[in-house]
């Protein structure tokens, strides 16, 4: 049994053990990826990787591996040659990015006297090399594609690595297409299924050759898009185009050209027809996570569209009319996350784009409600008069519908006035039959709304609330659990708010996991860029999640040792007083408002308390402080 191992970039590696070598009848030598996550989550259908070399330097044992990694600068991209312990006939290679800024590089040695693992810091990383401008040439699409062929020079590949899973997001890596909307300012729009929150490393690939870092500028709170920024100087003379945008709305029956990337990240180009533009409700997941709401979705008359996760919809002049995006939906019974591929009108992103082009922070407002379409027959049964039926027919000859308030957001200003199942008839005197007609909420502090409630028509004043595009800005790690303020998806799905401490995730093997602090998911990788050596080993959630996990998908913490903890500040002060190796009484409230009291044993040697705060001046955008 190995008596030492190395932690680096979210992975754990040790020298191949005698037991594994004997089991697979292989020599007892080599560096074995015991936990192949983070930067060492290599390509392939299974695990059991033995690392042969890194950056063309052999790694026959752990000491050599340590020396090689100490010689490579942070954020450097290097090749890793490896093979599976179960197949020594096949050698593979992968290019990884060295990650030494989220996590520390340390050696763990078993202490047979104390029974603990002693940690030794293996030194600070070498500073990243300065990125030099480079020039490349985009591929050229065939002339048969038409004017839309030039859009390939506006499409880039966006890769996002997330060292810690928060906001209920199930992945640690995502990749897809982004659309360059303003090359001079380096602005790209991308799906929020690729960039769900602002904690991670963003890379943007131009012309399949040049890789530059990116920065998240804005996360739309309700629509499925985010804006990221890059430095245009880093792509040299590369012929990047700002995508031309169309002012014409797509309608049912219009011809469009789809330019998108398939699952192999290869371009797919075809001309097709818009089959429908309809208000879609993306199914919610049992564990709350970002879900696009109030969506007018564009569907296409081609099965190839469902094989493409991201791209654009263009008119006959090559102007962009819509984005083709991947929408994260619910997790099915087999443990897989469903994704829906739908189009989004390009005009939806314009308010945010305009603000960013002026170097302003987008200041949007919202009613914070979720709407669903209601057909006229159902509306009449709910008490709608014939006068309003005629108004709807005159307002929209293509689709006779109104919108019902499916949910109000817990704690929002509009929830004090609006109620679930209210039928919206008009906003500011205009009959509302299309989802985008609700966009007036983004700039108005108050709306005059005519609604139908329990067969009674009424006109009311409804306040809007400012919405932020920053996303989650604080995470507290305690006893192996990641705690945060309830994110927007939680506020949308829960009618109550027991506290502002939401259990976002937990690590397997941690006190939080062992003593029953149930969260919506399990953490994927370690995040240990801490003031001193710490151990955060997070394991992927899969279809074999325990029944206990499925029974209680979310929790709030309300008290620590009998002391109320309404928010993260109060929680940090309460756990600061709890000694190491003592039991802490934790009162929680489940998603179904079921109270529970847990005894969680502190273990600060392996699971310290860390307060992480978003800070643009910090190296990786987050400041990490140990709570002592």
ZAVEX-551883 format. One line per field, with one value per residue (C-alpha): residue in one letter; x, y, z. Coordinates in steps of 0.1 Angstrom, whole numbers, plus 5000, padded with zeros to 4 digits. Example, Ala and Ser with C-alpha at 12.3 -4.5 7.8 and 13.67 -1.06 7.14 Angstrom:
res = A / S
east = 5123 / 5137
north = 4955 / 4989
up = 5078 / 5071
This chain:
res = X / X / X / X / X / X / X / X / X / X / X / X / X / X / X / X / X / X / X / X / X / X / X / X / X / X / X / X / X / X / X / X / X / X / X / X / X / X / X / X / X / X / X / X / X / X / X / X / X / X / X / X / X / X / X / X / X / X / X / X / X / X / X / X / X / X / X / X / X / X / X / X / X / X / X / X / X / X / X / X / X / X / X / X / X / X / X / X / X / X / X / X / X / X / X / X / X / X / X / X / X / X / X / X / X / X / X / X / X / X / X / X / X / X / X / X / X / X / X / X / X / X / X / X / X / X / X / X / X / X / X / X / X / X / X / X / X / X / X / X / X / X / X / X / X / X / X / X / X / X / X / X / X / X / X / X / X / X / X / X / X / X / X / X / X / X / X / X / X / X / X / X / X / X / X / X / X / X / X / X / X / X / X / X / X / X / X / X / X / X / X / X / X / X / X / X / X / X / X / X / X / X / X / X / X / X / X / X / X / X / X / X / X / X / X / X / X / X / X / X / X / X / X / X / X / X / X / X / X / X / X / X / X / X / X / X / X / X / X / X / X / X / X / X / X / X / X / X / X / X / X / X / X / X / X / X / X / X / X / X / X / X / X / X / X / X / X / X / X / X / X / X / X / X / X / X / X / X / X / X / X / X / X / X / X / X / X / X / X / X / X / X / X / X / X / X / X / X / X / X / X / X / X / X / X / X / X / X / X / X / X / X / X / X / X / X / X / X / X / X / X / X / X / X / X / X / X / X / X / X / X / X / X / X / X / X / X / X / X / X / X / X / X / X / X / X / X / X / X / X / X / X / X / X / X / X / X / X / X / X / X / X / X / X / X / X / X / X / X / X / X / X / X / X / X / X / X / X / X / X / X / X / X / X / X / X / X / X / X / X / X / X / X / X / X / X / X / X / X / X / X / X / X / X / X / X / X / X / X / X / X / X / X / X / X / X / X / X / X / X / X / X / X / X / X / X / X / X / X / X / X / X / X / X / X / X / X / X / X / X / X / X / X / X / X / X / X / X / X / X / X / X / X / X / X / X / X / X / X / X / X / X / X / X / X / X / X / X / X / X / X / X / X / X / X / X / X / X / X / X / X / X / X / X / X / X / X / X / X / X / X / X / X / X / X / X / X / X / X / X / X / X / X / X / X / X / X / X / X / X / X / X / X / X / X / X / X / X / X / X / X / X / X / X / X / X / X / X / X / X / X / X / X / X / X / X / X / X / X / X / X / X / X / X / X / X / X / X / X / X / X / X / X / X / X / X / X / X / X / X / X / X / X / X / X / X / X / X / X / X / X / X / X / X / X / X / X / X / X / X / X / X / X / X / X / X / X / X / X / X / X / X / X / X / X / X / X / X / X / X / X / X / X / X / X / X / X / X / X / X / X / X / X / X / X / X / X / X / X / X / X / X / X / X / X / X / X / X
east = 5000 / 5015 / 5025 / 5027 / 5009 / 5010 / 4981 / 4982 / 4956 / 4927 / 4942 / 4960 / 4989 / 5010 / 5035 / 5017 / 5009 / 5019 / 4982 / 4973 / 5004 / 4998 / 4961 / 4969 / 5002 / 5022 / 5056 / 5053 / 5065 / 5052 / 5031 / 4995 / 4966 / 4946 / 4921 / 4922 / 4903 / 4911 / 4941 / 4947 / 4912 / 4926 / 4908 / 4893 / 4864 / 4879 / 4904 / 4936 / 4961 / 4998 / 5017 / 5047 / 5059 / 5050 / 5063 / 5084 / 5102 / 5099 / 5082 / 5092 / 5086 / 5069 / 5101 / 5108 / 5072 / 5075 / 5107 / 5092 / 5060 / 5081 / 5099 / 5067 / 5052 / 5016 / 4990 / 5015 / 5000 / 5021 / 5016 / 5011 / 5018 / 5000 / 4986 / 4959 / 4969 / 4945 / 4960 / 4998 / 4995 / 4980 / 4997 / 4978 / 4986 / 4967 / 4975 / 4968 / 4970 / 4990 / 4968 / 4987 / 4966 / 4934 / 4952 / 4985 / 5011 / 5019 / 5031 / 5012 / 5031 / 5014 / 5025 / 5022 / 5027 / 4999 / 4977 / 4974 / 4988 / 5014 / 5014 / 5045 / 5042 / 5062 / 5067 / 5051 / 5046 / 5067 / 5051 / 5031 / 5049 / 5038 / 5014 / 5028 / 5005 / 5000 / 4984 / 4965 / 4940 / 4905 / 4893 / 4873 / 4838 / 4826 / 4810 / 4778 / 4771 / 4765 / 4772 / 4770 / 4803 / 4821 / 4805 / 4831 / 4855 / 4832 / 4829 / 4854 / 4857 / 4852 / 4865 / 4858 / 4873 / 4855 / 4876 / 4846 / 4810 / 4786 / 4751 / 4741 / 4761 / 4770 / 4802 / 4838 / 4846 / 4825 / 4833 / 4813 / 4811 / 4811 / 4802 / 4824 / 4801 / 4827 / 4863 / 4877 / 4865 / 4869 / 4833 / 4819 / 4785 / 4783 / 4757 / 4754 / 4755 / 4792 / 4798 / 4774 / 4792 / 4822 / 4847 / 4871 / 4896 / 4883 / 4901 / 4892 / 4905 / 4907 / 4910 / 4917 / 4952 / 4955 / 4944 / 4940 / 4926 / 4891 / 4873 / 4836 / 4818 / 4781 / 4759 / 4723 / 4701 / 4672 / 4683 / 4708 / 4737 / 4768 / 4793 / 4830 / 4860 / 4894 / 4924 / 4922 / 4959 / 4967 / 4953 / 4976 / 4966 / 4941 / 4911 / 4885 / 4852 / 4826 / 4794 / 4770 / 4736 / 4702 / 4674 / 4647 / 4629 / 4628 / 4593 / 4578 / 4586 / 4616 / 4647 / 4679 / 4714 / 4727 / 4764 / 4773 / 4797 / 4788 / 4798 / 4833 / 4837 / 4835 / 4815 / 4781 / 4765 / 4731 / 4700 / 4668 / 4634 / 4621 / 4594 / 4582 / 4589 / 4572 / 4574 / 4593 / 4595 / 4629 / 4622 / 4636 / 4660 / 4654 / 4686 / 4681 / 4705 / 4705 / 4675 / 4666 / 4630 / 4606 / 4621 / 4608 / 4626 / 4634 / 4631 / 4644 / 4633 / 4664 / 4675 / 4711 / 4704 / 4700 / 4736 / 4749 / 4753 / 4762 / 4763 / 4743 / 4713 / 4718 / 4697 / 4705 / 4728 / 4749 / 4736 / 4730 / 4693 / 4697 / 4720 / 4718 / 4724 / 4725 / 4701 / 4708 / 4677 / 4669 / 4688 / 4669 / 4665 / 4697 / 4718 / 4724 / 4717 / 4694 / 4703 / 4680 / 4693 / 4672 / 4675 / 4674 / 4666 / 4697 / 4678 / 4677 / 4714 / 4714 / 4707 / 4737 / 4759 / 4751 / 4760 / 4793 / 4802 / 4799 / 4822 / 4792 / 4780 / 4746 / 4719 / 4688 / 4657 / 4633 / 4599 / 4616 / 4587 / 4584 / 4558 / 4541 / 4518 / 4480 / 4458 / 4426 / 4403 / 4420 / 4420 / 4383 / 4376 / 4396 / 4372 / 4386 / 4360 / 4352 / 4365 / 4400 / 4397 / 4392 / 4421 / 4444 / 4433 / 4440 / 4474 / 4487 / 4472 / 4498 / 4494 / 4465 / 4478 / 4484 / 4509 / 4503 / 4526 / 4539 / 4562 / 4572 / 4607 / 4610 / 4618 / 4613 / 4594 / 4570 / 4560 / 4544 / 4520 / 4517 / 4505 / 4511 / 4485 / 4478 / 4470 / 4488 / 4465 / 4484 / 4516 / 4515 / 4483 / 4496 / 4482 / 4509 / 4508 / 4546 / 4573 / 4596 / 4568 / 4577 / 4612 / 4599 / 4607 / 4644 / 4644 / 4613 / 4613 / 4575 / 4550 / 4513 / 4499 / 4464 / 4458 / 4431 / 4431 / 4404 / 4381 / 4385 / 4402 / 4424 / 4451 / 4480 / 4514 / 4542 / 4578 / 4608 / 4641 / 4676 / 4693 / 4730 / 4751 / 4779 / 4765 / 4776 / 4803 / 4810 / 4815 / 4823 / 4840 / 4832 / 4836 / 4838 / 4806 / 4804 / 4780 / 4767 / 4738 / 4708 / 4713 / 4686 / 4674 / 4669 / 4648 / 4628 / 4620 / 4615 / 4586 / 4604 / 4638 / 4647 / 4681 / 4707 / 4731 / 4725 / 4743 / 4755 / 4778 / 4798 / 4828 / 4827 / 4846 / 4842 / 4825 / 4796 / 4792 / 4797 / 4773 / 4745 / 4746 / 4728 / 4733 / 4722 / 4753 / 4788 / 4818 / 4840 / 4875 / 4897 / 4901 / 4930 / 4947 / 4947 / 4969 / 4983 / 4980 / 4945 / 4928 / 4897 / 4890 / 4857 / 4841 / 4820 / 4782 / 4770 / 4740 / 4750 / 4741 / 4727 / 4690 / 4697 / 4710 / 4679 / 4655 / 4667 / 4682 / 4688 / 4693 / 4697 / 4716 / 4698 / 4717 / 4752 / 4753 / 4719 / 4731 / 4710 / 4730 / 4708 / 4736 / 4772 / 4787 / 4769 / 4778 / 4815 / 4815 / 4797 / 4820 / 4850 / 4842 / 4840 / 4872 / 4889 / 4879 / 4846 / 4811 / 4791 / 4753 / 4740 / 4703 / 4691 / 4659 / 4652 / 4637 / 4604 / 4607 / 4616 / 4639 / 4668 / 4696 / 4730 / 4761 / 4791 / 4826 / 4852 / 4883 / 4904 / 4935 / 4918 / 4887 / 4895 / 4870 / 4877 / 4860 / 4862 / 4851 / 4851 / 4878 / 4888 / 4923 / 4931 / 4952 / 4923 / 4895 / 4888 / 4903 / 4906 / 4909 / 4913 / 4889 / 4908
north = 5000 / 5034 / 5055 / 5087 / 5105 / 5138 / 5163 / 5187 / 5204 / 5186 / 5151 / 5126 / 5105 / 5078 / 5052 / 5021 / 4998 / 4962 / 4951 / 4968 / 4956 / 4920 / 4922 / 4933 / 4913 / 4944 / 4957 / 4975 / 5008 / 5041 / 5070 / 5060 / 5086 / 5074 / 5102 / 5114 / 5146 / 5183 / 5188 / 5150 / 5141 / 5125 / 5114 / 5079 / 5057 / 5044 / 5053 / 5035 / 5058 / 5053 / 5085 / 5078 / 5113 / 5150 / 5176 / 5149 / 5142 / 5106 / 5102 / 5067 / 5074 / 5099 / 5118 / 5124 / 5134 / 5160 / 5174 / 5176 / 5194 / 5218 / 5228 / 5237 / 5272 / 5276 / 5277 / 5261 / 5236 / 5204 / 5169 / 5140 / 5105 / 5077 / 5042 / 5023 / 4997 / 4974 / 4978 / 4983 / 4978 / 5012 / 5045 / 5078 / 5114 / 5144 / 5181 / 5195 / 5230 / 5231 / 5243 / 5256 / 5287 / 5271 / 5243 / 5237 / 5212 / 5191 / 5157 / 5136 / 5111 / 5086 / 5091 / 5057 / 5072 / 5097 / 5079 / 5110 / 5120 / 5148 / 5174 / 5191 / 5220 / 5214 / 5251 / 5279 / 5275 / 5292 / 5323 / 5318 / 5327 / 5359 / 5353 / 5364 / 5376 / 5351 / 5350 / 5321 / 5316 / 5304 / 5275 / 5285 / 5271 / 5262 / 5288 / 5267 / 5278 / 5314 / 5346 / 5328 / 5311 / 5342 / 5336 / 5309 / 5338 / 5350 / 5316 / 5306 / 5276 / 5284 / 5260 / 5264 / 5246 / 5248 / 5238 / 5237 / 5229 / 5255 / 5267 / 5230 / 5227 / 5190 / 5193 / 5205 / 5211 / 5224 / 5233 / 5249 / 5277 / 5314 / 5342 / 5373 / 5403 / 5430 / 5421 / 5455 / 5452 / 5414 / 5406 / 5371 / 5357 / 5321 / 5297 / 5296 / 5258 / 5263 / 5292 / 5287 / 5308 / 5329 / 5306 / 5289 / 5292 / 5304 / 5297 / 5308 / 5291 / 5311 / 5293 / 5260 / 5273 / 5303 / 5298 / 5330 / 5335 / 5350 / 5368 / 5365 / 5399 / 5391 / 5362 / 5368 / 5358 / 5343 / 5339 / 5313 / 5335 / 5350 / 5375 / 5369 / 5391 / 5385 / 5407 / 5414 / 5421 / 5385 / 5372 / 5394 / 5397 / 5368 / 5377 / 5376 / 5392 / 5409 / 5390 / 5412 / 5413 / 5414 / 5437 / 5414 / 5390 / 5353 / 5340 / 5306 / 5294 / 5316 / 5301 / 5302 / 5290 / 5271 / 5274 / 5254 / 5229 / 5193 / 5170 / 5166 / 5204 / 5203 / 5229 / 5220 / 5243 / 5238 / 5258 / 5249 / 5263 / 5276 / 5251 / 5271 / 5298 / 5289 / 5296 / 5267 / 5256 / 5239 / 5211 / 5219 / 5196 / 5182 / 5199 / 5236 / 5248 / 5275 / 5271 / 5295 / 5308 / 5330 / 5317 / 5321 / 5291 / 5287 / 5251 / 5240 / 5215 / 5193 / 5165 / 5177 / 5207 / 5184 / 5171 / 5207 / 5222 / 5257 / 5280 / 5307 / 5312 / 5335 / 5351 / 5350 / 5380 / 5362 / 5384 / 5367 / 5364 / 5340 / 5320 / 5282 / 5272 / 5242 / 5244 / 5223 / 5206 / 5179 / 5148 / 5116 / 5084 / 5069 / 5098 / 5116 / 5153 / 5162 / 5190 / 5208 / 5224 / 5255 / 5289 / 5323 / 5356 / 5377 / 5408 / 5392 / 5399 / 5435 / 5453 / 5437 / 5441 / 5478 / 5485 / 5465 / 5484 / 5516 / 5502 / 5502 / 5476 / 5463 / 5475 / 5454 / 5451 / 5422 / 5411 / 5379 / 5357 / 5326 / 5326 / 5299 / 5302 / 5297 / 5290 / 5309 / 5281 / 5276 / 5313 / 5316 / 5288 / 5308 / 5337 / 5357 / 5378 / 5380 / 5415 / 5403 / 5374 / 5399 / 5421 / 5390 / 5381 / 5417 / 5418 / 5386 / 5370 / 5342 / 5328 / 5334 / 5331 / 5348 / 5342 / 5328 / 5334 / 5300 / 5310 / 5341 / 5344 / 5340 / 5373 / 5395 / 5428 / 5416 / 5386 / 5410 / 5421 / 5393 / 5358 / 5324 / 5316 / 5353 / 5356 / 5386 / 5405 / 5437 / 5456 / 5494 / 5492 / 5469 / 5434 / 5408 / 5378 / 5374 / 5366 / 5394 / 5420 / 5415 / 5429 / 5464 / 5451 / 5454 / 5492 / 5501 / 5505 / 5499 / 5484 / 5489 / 5454 / 5442 / 5407 / 5382 / 5367 / 5342 / 5354 / 5390 / 5415 / 5441 / 5467 / 5469 / 5486 / 5461 / 5471 / 5455 / 5447 / 5452 / 5420 / 5413 / 5396 / 5387 / 5354 / 5338 / 5360 / 5341 / 5304 / 5291 / 5257 / 5240 / 5204 / 5194 / 5212 / 5242 / 5268 / 5298 / 5323 / 5307 / 5312 / 5323 / 5287 / 5280 / 5312 / 5301 / 5266 / 5271 / 5290 / 5295 / 5308 / 5293 / 5311 / 5325 / 5296 / 5270 / 5237 / 5238 / 5207 / 5184 / 5162 / 5124 / 5112 / 5146 / 5151 / 5168 / 5136 / 5111 / 5128 / 5133 / 5169 / 5162 / 5186 / 5187 / 5171 / 5159 / 5181 / 5171 / 5182 / 5196 / 5233 / 5239 / 5271 / 5279 / 5297 / 5263 / 5227 / 5214 / 5184 / 5188 / 5157 / 5159 / 5130 / 5130 / 5124 / 5096 / 5073 / 5053 / 5082 / 5069 / 5068 / 5091 / 5117 / 5115 / 5118 / 5153 / 5172 / 5205 / 5219 / 5252 / 5257 / 5278 / 5272 / 5262 / 5249 / 5267 / 5300 / 5314 / 5317 / 5337 / 5345 / 5335 / 5362 / 5348 / 5313 / 5320 / 5337 / 5307 / 5280 / 5301 / 5293 / 5255 / 5237 / 5211 / 5174 / 5184 / 5177 / 5207 / 5207 / 5218 / 5225 / 5223 / 5227 / 5205 / 5216 / 5203 / 5224 / 5193 / 5204 / 5182 / 5184 / 5168 / 5163 / 5170 / 5165 / 5192 / 5179 / 5210 / 5191 / 5177 / 5199 / 5235 / 5264 / 5286 / 5318 / 5324 / 5359 / 5371 / 5397 / 5410 / 5419 / 5384 / 5361 / 5339 / 5363 / 5349 / 5357 / 5327 / 5332 / 5305 / 5310 / 5305
up = 5000 / 4990 / 5020 / 5001 / 4973 / 4955 / 4951 / 4921 / 4900 / 4916 / 4911 / 4933 / 4921 / 4937 / 4927 / 4914 / 4943 / 4946 / 4948 / 4915 / 4898 / 4910 / 4900 / 4864 / 4861 / 4853 / 4867 / 4900 / 4888 / 4874 / 4885 / 4889 / 4887 / 4917 / 4913 / 4877 / 4880 / 4875 / 4852 / 4850 / 4839 / 4807 / 4776 / 4775 / 4786 / 4818 / 4845 / 4857 / 4839 / 4844 / 4834 / 4811 / 4805 / 4809 / 4785 / 4769 / 4802 / 4815 / 4849 / 4861 / 4897 / 4921 / 4929 / 4892 / 4886 / 4913 / 4898 / 4863 / 4875 / 4895 / 4863 / 4844 / 4847 / 4858 / 4830 / 4805 / 4780 / 4779 / 4764 / 4787 / 4775 / 4794 / 4791 / 4809 / 4835 / 4818 / 4783 / 4780 / 4742 / 4737 / 4744 / 4744 / 4745 / 4758 / 4761 / 4795 / 4810 / 4842 / 4870 / 4901 / 4909 / 4922 / 4941 / 4958 / 4949 / 4980 / 4991 / 5016 / 5037 / 5061 / 5097 / 5113 / 5148 / 5147 / 5122 / 5100 / 5067 / 5070 / 5042 / 5027 / 5004 / 4972 / 4964 / 4947 / 4909 / 4883 / 4869 / 4837 / 4805 / 4788 / 4760 / 4727 / 4699 / 4671 / 4637 / 4621 / 4593 / 4596 / 4574 / 4543 / 4538 / 4503 / 4481 / 4481 / 4517 / 4504 / 4522 / 4556 / 4548 / 4562 / 4596 / 4603 / 4610 / 4638 / 4655 / 4681 / 4705 / 4742 / 4769 / 4805 / 4835 / 4868 / 4899 / 4922 / 4914 / 4927 / 4916 / 4911 / 4879 / 4873 / 4851 / 4857 / 4820 / 4791 / 4756 / 4728 / 4702 / 4709 / 4685 / 4682 / 4683 / 4687 / 4678 / 4686 / 4722 / 4724 / 4731 / 4726 / 4734 / 4745 / 4761 / 4798 / 4795 / 4787 / 4811 / 4841 / 4867 / 4872 / 4890 / 4866 / 4838 / 4804 / 4772 / 4737 / 4706 / 4673 / 4639 / 4658 / 4664 / 4688 / 4724 / 4745 / 4780 / 4785 / 4812 / 4821 / 4817 / 4822 / 4831 / 4821 / 4850 / 4830 / 4794 / 4782 / 4773 / 4788 / 4776 / 4778 / 4768 / 4753 / 4744 / 4706 / 4705 / 4713 / 4680 / 4659 / 4623 / 4624 / 4602 / 4629 / 4619 / 4642 / 4632 / 4612 / 4629 / 4612 / 4623 / 4610 / 4633 / 4624 / 4617 / 4611 / 4576 / 4571 / 4554 / 4575 / 4572 / 4602 / 4608 / 4639 / 4655 / 4660 / 4689 / 4672 / 4671 / 4633 / 4614 / 4600 / 4574 / 4559 / 4547 / 4564 / 4575 / 4608 / 4618 / 4648 / 4673 / 4705 / 4742 / 4757 / 4793 / 4800 / 4826 / 4860 / 4878 / 4912 / 4923 / 4914 / 4888 / 4861 / 4838 / 4810 / 4815 / 4795 / 4762 / 4727 / 4712 / 4675 / 4661 / 4627 / 4601 / 4602 / 4625 / 4620 / 4642 / 4672 / 4666 / 4669 / 4704 / 4694 / 4664 / 4646 / 4623 / 4594 / 4566 / 4529 / 4533 / 4559 / 4588 / 4621 / 4631 / 4660 / 4682 / 4682 / 4718 / 4741 / 4771 / 4802 / 4814 / 4839 / 4850 / 4839 / 4859 / 4844 / 4857 / 4825 / 4820 / 4792 / 4769 / 4745 / 4713 / 4704 / 4687 / 4705 / 4687 / 4684 / 4696 / 4731 / 4736 / 4723 / 4756 / 4773 / 4742 / 4739 / 4775 / 4772 / 4740 / 4760 / 4787 / 4811 / 4835 / 4822 / 4845 / 4837 / 4858 / 4860 / 4874 / 4885 / 4874 / 4852 / 4825 / 4805 / 4775 / 4778 / 4748 / 4744 / 4751 / 4785 / 4791 / 4785 / 4809 / 4835 / 4830 / 4801 / 4785 / 4747 / 4745 / 4755 / 4731 / 4702 / 4715 / 4714 / 4679 / 4667 / 4685 / 4671 / 4640 / 4639 / 4675 / 4699 / 4734 / 4767 / 4795 / 4829 / 4859 / 4866 / 4895 / 4914 / 4928 / 4965 / 4982 / 4951 / 4951 / 4924 / 4946 / 4970 / 4943 / 4917 / 4925 / 4908 / 4882 / 4875 / 4838 / 4822 / 4798 / 4791 / 4802 / 4801 / 4781 / 4754 / 4750 / 4756 / 4732 / 4725 / 4751 / 4739 / 4746 / 4782 / 4775 / 4787 / 4822 / 4816 / 4817 / 4838 / 4875 / 4876 / 4852 / 4849 / 4844 / 4837 / 4850 / 4854 / 4889 / 4899 / 4871 / 4883 / 4860 / 4877 / 4869 / 4893 / 4897 / 4898 / 4908 / 4891 / 4908 / 4895 / 4885 / 4886 / 4859 / 4883 / 4895 / 4928 / 4945 / 4977 / 4987 / 5022 / 5025 / 5059 / 5069 / 5032 / 5022 / 4998 / 5012 / 4993 / 4992 / 4974 / 4937 / 4914 / 4905 / 4942 / 4946 / 4916 / 4927 / 4965 / 4980 / 5013 / 5023 / 5057 / 5056 / 5032 / 5037 / 5010 / 5009 / 4973 / 4973 / 4995 / 4992 / 4996 / 5026 / 5043 / 5077 / 5059 / 5038 / 5066 / 5091 / 5066 / 5054 / 5022 / 4992 / 4957 / 4943 / 4952 / 4944 / 4914 / 4922 / 4949 / 4955 / 4979 / 4971 / 5007 / 5033 / 5043 / 5032 / 5030 / 5016 / 4994 / 4975 / 4955 / 4936 / 4906 / 4909 / 4886 / 4881 / 4912 / 4936 / 4968 / 4976 / 5005 / 4981 / 4959 / 4989 / 5001 / 4971 / 4989 / 5024 / 5042 / 5074 / 5100 / 5133 / 5146 / 5182 / 5188 / 5174 / 5146 / 5113 / 5089 / 5065 / 5056 / 5079 / 5109 / 5099 / 5096 / 5131 / 5146 / 5132 / 5141 / 5178 / 5172 / 5183 / 5162 / 5166 / 5184 / 5173 / 5160 / 5162 / 5128 / 5123 / 5087 / 5068 / 5037 / 5004 / 5017 / 5050 / 5071 / 5100 / 5110 / 5135 / 5126 / 5147 / 5124 / 5137 / 5129 / 5112 / 5104 / 5094 / 5063 / 5060 / 5071 / 5069 / 5039 / 5029 / 4992 / 4979 / 4943 / 4938 / 4904 / 4918 / 4928 / 4906 / 4896 / 4903 / 4938 / 4972 / 4996 / 5033 / 5060 / 5089 / 5122
